[in-house]
Every structure is written in structure tokens, then in C-alpha cells.
Amino acid sequence: VGYCVQSNVHFPWAPFNSIPTNIAPAEQWAQLPEAAKWQIILFVGFLEVYSEHSFILEKYGQTHYMKGGKPGFFPDFDTMVHPVPLNL
């Protein structure tokens, strides 16, 4: 999905507006600033750890999907110390 979106969608704000749209997605990724790459990677990593951590899943009465839990379940952010307005 990400490859298709990156190939067909152009964001008009910085730093994306300086990256040409007529190059391959791998080349577009290479042209992103290093800080932007790390921000994307760390955010996705946070979502991965948050959605699979047994402490968080137990608060919702769930277990990991490899231990009999429901596949595709993503916990709300209601258990966070800092309130987050976005729920996936």
C-alpha cells in the first residue's frame, strides 16, 4: 500500500515538495532528510511495540495474536499517561 501511495500521491509541503515525483519510491526515500526517515521509522516502531506489548493488551482483556488473541486488534491510546486525541 505504501509503495502505491508513494508512487501516486504528492504532498505539497516541505520537505516533500522538493522531491521529484517522476522517480521511483526508493529514490524518493533516499532524498528524504535523515531526520524525517528516523521519525517515520521510530513512529512505526512505537506503534508496533505498543500494539504487541502484553501489559497494554492485558488492560483490554486481550492476549497477543500468536497466543490466541484477536488478529488485527489495536489497543486505544486511552491507557497513555499523556492524552492522545487519535485512536486507530
Residue, then its C-alpha position, 0 to 999 in steps of 0.5 A: v500500500g505504501y509503495c502505491v501511495q508513494s508512487n501516486v500521491h504528492f504532498p505539497w509541503a516541505p520537505f516533500n515538495s522538493i522531491p521529484t515525483n517522476i522517480a521511483p519510491a526508493e529514490q524518493w526515500a533516499q532524498l528524504p532528510e535523515a531526520a524525517k526517515w528516523q521519525i517515520i521509522l521510530f513512529v512505526g516502531f512505537l506503534e508496533v511495540y505498543s500494539e504487541h506489548s502484553f501489559i497494554l493488551e492485558k488492560y483490554g482483556q486481550t492476549h497477543y495474536m500468536k497466543g490466541g488473541k484477536p488478529g488485527f486488534f489495536p489497543d486505544f491510546d486511552t491507557m497513555v499517561h499523556p492524552v492522545p486525541l487519535n485512536l486507530 
